Amino acid sequence: MGKTTKIKNKLSVIKNIQYLHILIYILLAGIMFLVMYSNVKPEVLHLEILHPSEQTIRSPLTIEDKIATKAKQDAAVKEVEDVFTLKSEYADNQVDLAISIFDSIEETNNEASDVFNSKLKEWESLTEEDRGEEPKPLTASEKLQMLKTKLPQDLTNRIPDDVFTALLTASPEQLSRAKDAVITAVNNVMNTRIPSSEVENAKNKVVEELRYSSVDAALREPMREMARFAVVQNVYYDVEATEEKRQQAIEAVEPVKILQGQIIVEEGQLITRDIYRQLELLGMTNTNNPIQPFIGLALIIVLVIGVLVYHFYNEIPTDRHRNIYLLIFAIIFTITILLMKGISIFQQIDYSDIGYIVPVAMGAMLLKLLINEKVAILSSMIFAVCGSIIFNQGVTGTLNFTAGIYFLFGCLAGVLFLSKHNRRGKILQAGLFVALINIIVIFSIMLLQNGSYSSLDYGSSIIMAVLSGVIAAVLTIGLLPFFEAGFNILSTMKLIELSNPNHPLLRKILTEAPGTYHHSVMVANLSESACEAIGANGLLARVASYYHDIGKTKRPHFFIENQMNIENPHDKIAPQLSKTIITAHATDGAETLRKFKMPKEIVDIAEQHHGTTLLKYFYHKAKQQSDREILESDFRYEGPKAQTKEASVIGIADSVEAAVRSLSNPTPQKIESLVNNIIADRLQDGQFDECDITLKELDIVAKTLCESLKGIFHSRIEYPAEATKQKVKEA
């Protein structure tokens, strides 16, 4: 008893330390930073250009080598050929130009003929005395001057006059043939690609086209000159298209990246300028430690602590327990992360997969058993993050996502297995389940990596996966009693063990007060469902209900559920004495539970489940038997009032079960009315003033109790034999 008292006193002091939670968060942050400091601290390397490397150096991160990428892009641009675009409209333009020249020649000939005819008519209209010299047709030079006024100057400057003169002096028929031949030849040649280097060849080709034209010999050379003039370059260098093609070539080039874990230089290899440049790019030639990795680590730790603060504040709102649970979390977390760090040291022996043997599931399973499942799942994620940093395969600043995935699935496997098999004897089975999941995860990772692994690799990985699960289970079994005893923790596993019917106190109730035992089981069923409906601890309510009336075993026959075939002893004693005997079962039960070192939560519920309610029956009986004033306070339980939701619900269920059992013919309407009246009576009596149960939760409790009681006291089919017996009984 002395040792237990000391533990309780120390825990009481811890619960009441106002800023302990802040100190714990700071310590957790400091521990994480110190543990992972060496894993993010950049290595200081003493390197010299054109000297052999003293060690094999791997890249600590994935980064783009922009210089190499630029060189690769430049090489791709050089391979891009210039784009030359065919100007298809040039063919039409040059054909139209040739047509316009011939049309202008025809028009000039027509005008010259009109001028001559006009002069001739004017001459003929004159008398012989007035007539002068007979008009003559316009000369070739005059026609040429007329033609030049119709054509652009740059064109007339580029075509010799003798070409125009020959065409102007040709007959209309010959001129028409020449026109058709030139236009056809120009059209044929201009519809082919004519780059600048092929212009002369194209001009020669158009001349070849005119070789077999049926025109006078005098027109052949002018036609050739005209055709050669009309043939021009129609393929030009396209700046925009070429630039676009070069840009496409640049975009098609994959960035040159130095991958995380990639070997930059092997031991003994000469450090070339290119290798040294890559090391500079990775920041590995800087002898001063950069601060960025530490800022990154600090930010991750701040995020982790922030999630923990939010979770503990919302999931464990009771101040007197928050410090205890947070301290338990801190201890388990520290043990787990130090275990990871210790094993990670063996990475230096050149075995990068040593992390597979870490029993990290131990931390998650302990947190599941000692606190709750949400904290365990949250810690599983945190362990995965920390593990991916700690087991970085000796490359500082990198993340080992393989180890992170492995730790996450292993932890979740242990937590989820224990959520269905929450007994101490199942911890070893949980470890084997973790081992199985570990093996599956390892095989999946190996298959995803598509590497070539030997039988030895597979075998060693399987052995480490099995050892990880088994060691986690063994450590959980070994450490669990220390936490339960050291912190007086009422874990889920301990509650399940206390619910075992073979427990000495439960056997004591069953043998000495069987009616009370049955009543306790009924109260347990009712209170568990009601507590779960309002978010309270249903398992605690069930187990506490089993023990809440243990005090009745001291005088079992004074309680009506144990009075089978005997007279009621209260009929022979004074109401005051009856009151003392009845109310004593709460304090007697608490003392008995303390004697057996039962958890404080169960002791408190046994002491508080009646609160300070009034023993109405004996109070009214005393008033009838006495002439003096009887005080209500003399016929009330000593209390205290219910301090928790579980104690309030068990008190309600205790009264409801006894009251419903006393009904001769319980119907749903009677049950509902009775439950509501009992809750309203306790509410008006102030029995819920010292706990945080709300009116809405009381309404949910009432509905849940009614549903459970209706299922228990449902109407049954009256069988013929029973009907006959009933009739005989009535007769």
Secondary structure, DSSP 8 states (H G I E B T S, - for coil): -HHHHHHHHHHHHHHH-TTHHHHHHHHHHHHHHHHHHHHHS-------TTSB-SS-EE-SS-EE-HHHHHHHHHHHHHTS---EEE-THHHHHHHHHHHHHHHHHHHHHHHHHHHHHHHHHHHHTS-TTT--S------HHHHHHHHHHHS-HHHHHHS-HHHHHHHHHS-HHHHHHHHHHHHHHHHHHHTS---GGGHHHHHHHHHHHTTT--S-HHHHHHHHHHHHHH----EEE-HHHHHHHHHHHHHHS---EE-TT-EEE-TT-B--HHHHHHHHHTT-S-SS--SHHHHHHHHHHHHHHHHHHHHHHHH---HHHHHHHHHHHHHHHHHHHHHHHHHHGGGGGT-GGGGGG--THHHHHHHHHHT-HHHHHHHHHHHHHHHHHHTSTT-TT---HHHHHHHHHHHHHHHHHHHHS-SGGGHHHHHHHHHHHHHHHHHHHHHHHT----HHHHHHHHHHHHHHHHHHHHHHHHHHHHHHHHTT---HHHHHHHT-TTSHHHHHHHHH-HHHHHHHHHHHHHHHHHHHHTTS-HHHHHHHHHHTTGGGGGSGGGSGGG-SSS--GGGGS-HHHHHHHHHHHHHHHHHHHHHTT--HHHHHHHHHTTTT-B-HHHHHHHHHH-SS---GGGGB-------SHHHHHHHHHHHHHHHHHT-SS--HHHHHHHHHHHHHHHHHTTTTTTS---HHHHHHHHHHHHHHHHHHT------HHHHHHHHHHH-
